[in-house]
Amino acid sequence: MTPTRTALIIGASRGLGLGLVRQLHADGWQVTATVRDPQRAEALHALPGVRVEALDIDDRAALDSLSQRLQDQVFDLLFVNAGILGPAHQSAGAASAEELGQLFMTNVVAPIRLAERFVGRLRPRGAVLAFMSSVLGSVANPEGNNLALYKASKAALNSLTNSFFCSLDEPRPTVLSLHPGWVKTEMGGDDAEVEIVDSCRGLVAQVEAYRDRGGHHFIDYQGQPIAW
């Protein structure tokens, strides 16, 4: 009998994070999902068997507490979804140190700090460490000037992810930097082209397809490679 696979989804209160939990739950995974405020996570609590944990990804003490609460857990998938768009102006010239610090802490530093803490909880074989990236994180992509700071943060996340991957000892998990498509979320807006359910179905399909390949891959939710 095949054992139930386990997933830890970071940033699951709404949008793509919630969609990922729903898809994995429907596929029979045992899911632990983190949110800032579990008391406001009604949609997650409605999914039988889903474990909901509190985490502010920027808070080192909260990360320490989560690690302690999950010290006996082993995961087949760690998916770091938490992220922010940054200041509305998206201007390097107008940005304050506080705005830049918040954006790059949440989108770049905190995800890697979390991965450092939990990579040892992944199974030695067939596990996946995934980060929610964006095609805008491709330095080769000329689009997205209206989201310049967000774009820079995702490029930085990709770079720091690669450095983290290269620092790991064997056996290393497969590491995925994933572009979910332009999705109809609060961040993506109503004009976006992809429904949450379709994006999340595709993202989980890539986790399944790549879990035994090893390496670090930058792909979209349909499995198409993206230039770094």
N, C-alpha and C positions, 0 to 999 in steps of 0.2 A: 504494500500500500504506500503510495507516494505521500510524504509528509506535507502538511499545509505550509505554503510559503508565507513568509512574513515580510512586512514593509513598514518603514518609518517615513512618514511624509511630513516635512517641515513647512509650516505655513499653509494650513488647510481649512481656514474658516470660510472661504468663498472662492469663486472663480475657478481657476485651473487646479488649485490645491484640493478644493472640495470635489471637483470633477475627477481627479485622480483617485481619491479615496473611494468615491462611488464606483468607478470602473474596477479597481482592484477588488473591492468588496464583492461586486457582482461576479468577478472571476474566481472567487473562492479564497482570496488571500486573507490572512489575518493581519489587520492594519492597526498601527498606532499612528495617530494624527496629532500634531501640535498646533495650538492656537494661542493667541495672547490671553484670551479670556474664555475658559471652558464654559462658563455660565451663559455665554452668548452664542454657543455653538450648537443650536438646536438641530440643525440639519445633520450634523455628525452624530449627535446622540440618538437620532432617529434610525441610524444604521446598526442593526443588532451585531454585537461583538466587537465593534470598533472601539478601541481604547483612546480616550481623549486626554491629552496632557497639556499643561500650560508651559509656554515658552515665548519669551521675547528674545529673538535671535541675537539682538545686540547686547544683551545683558549676560555678562560672564557668570554671575552668581546663579542666574536662572538656568544657564547651561550646565553648570556644576550640579544643580539640583536635579535636572532632568537625567543627567548621566547616572546619578546615584539611584534614581527611581527605576531606571531601566537596566541596572547593572547585570541582571541575569538574562537579558534578552539577546537573542541572536537574530540577525536580519539577512534576508536575501536581497533586499532593495532598500537603499537610503536615497530618498529623493528630496533635494533641497529646493523648495519652490519659493520661499519667502523672498520678497523684493519690493522695491518702491520705484516710482517714476522719477522722483526728484522734483526740484522747484519748477513751477510753471513756466518761468522765463527761459529755462534751458540754455542760459548764456554764461560762458566762462567769464566774460567781463563783468557781468552783473552778480555773479554768485558770491555769496559770503562764505567764510571759512566754515561756519556752522552748517550751511546747506550742503557744501561739498563733503564735509565730514560725515554727515548723516547718510548721504547717498552712498558714499564709498564704504562706509562701515557696514551698512545693511546689505548692499548688493555685492560686495567684493570680499571684505575681510571676514565678516561674521560667517558666511557660508563655509569658507575654508577652515576657520577656527572650529566650527561644528564638525566638519568632516574629519579633522584631525582627532577630535574627541571620540568619534563613533566608528571610524573605519575599522578599528579592531573588533567591533561587534558584528561585522559582516562575515558570512560564511567563507571559509577558505577557498571554496571553488564555486563558480557559477553565480557569484554575487555581482550586483551592479550598484555603483555610486553615480547618481545622476544629479546634474545641476540644471535649473531652468535658465537657459541662456536666451539669446535672441539672434536672429540673422543680422540685426544691427550691430552686434558685437564683432562682426567680420570687418577687419580693417580694409579689406578689398571691396567692401560694399559702399558705393558712393551715395546711397540714399540715407534718409533719416537726419538731415541737417537740422530739422525742427526739434529733434530730440537729442541734441549733441551731447549733453551731459549723461543722459541715460545710456546712450550709445557707448560713450567712453567707459562707463561703469561695467557694461557687459563685456567689452573688449578686455578690460582689466580682469574681470572674473575669469574669462577664458585663459588668460595668461597665467594667473595665479593657480588655476586648476591644473594647468599643464605642469607648472613647477611642483605642485603638490604630488601629482601622479608620479613624476620622475623621482621624487624623494622616497617613494614607498618601496619597501622590501618585497621580494617575491614570497608567496604568491599574491599578486596584485589583483584587485577587483577590476572588472571592466568599468571605465569611467566615461560617461556620456555628458557632453554639453549639448543640450537639446533646445531647438527652436520650435515652439508650439504652433507656429503659424500666426497670422493676424486674427486673433480670437475675440469673439464678442463677450468681453469681460468689462469690468469697470475701467480697467486701464486701456483696453483695446478700443472701446467705444462701440456705438451702435452700427457704424459703417463697416466694421470688420467683416472679413469674408468667411471665417470658420466658426462653427458652433463649438461650444465647450466640449460637448460629448464626443464630437468627431475628433477634436484635437487630442483629448485624453485617451480615446481608444487607440489612436495612432501612437501616442507616446508610450503607452503600455506595450504595444506591439513591438516597438523598437527595443524596449527593455528585454522582451522575450527573445528577439532576434539576435541581440548582441551579447547576451549574458555569458556566453562561452567563448567569445572572441578575444577577450583581453584588449589592452591598449586604451588609448584616449581618442574619442571620436566626436566630431562636431557635425551633427546631422539635424534634419528637421523631423517633424512628426510623421512624415511619410517615408523616412529612411534615406532622403537625398543628402549627400555630403555637401557641406558648406565650406567655402574657402576661408582659411583663417584670416 
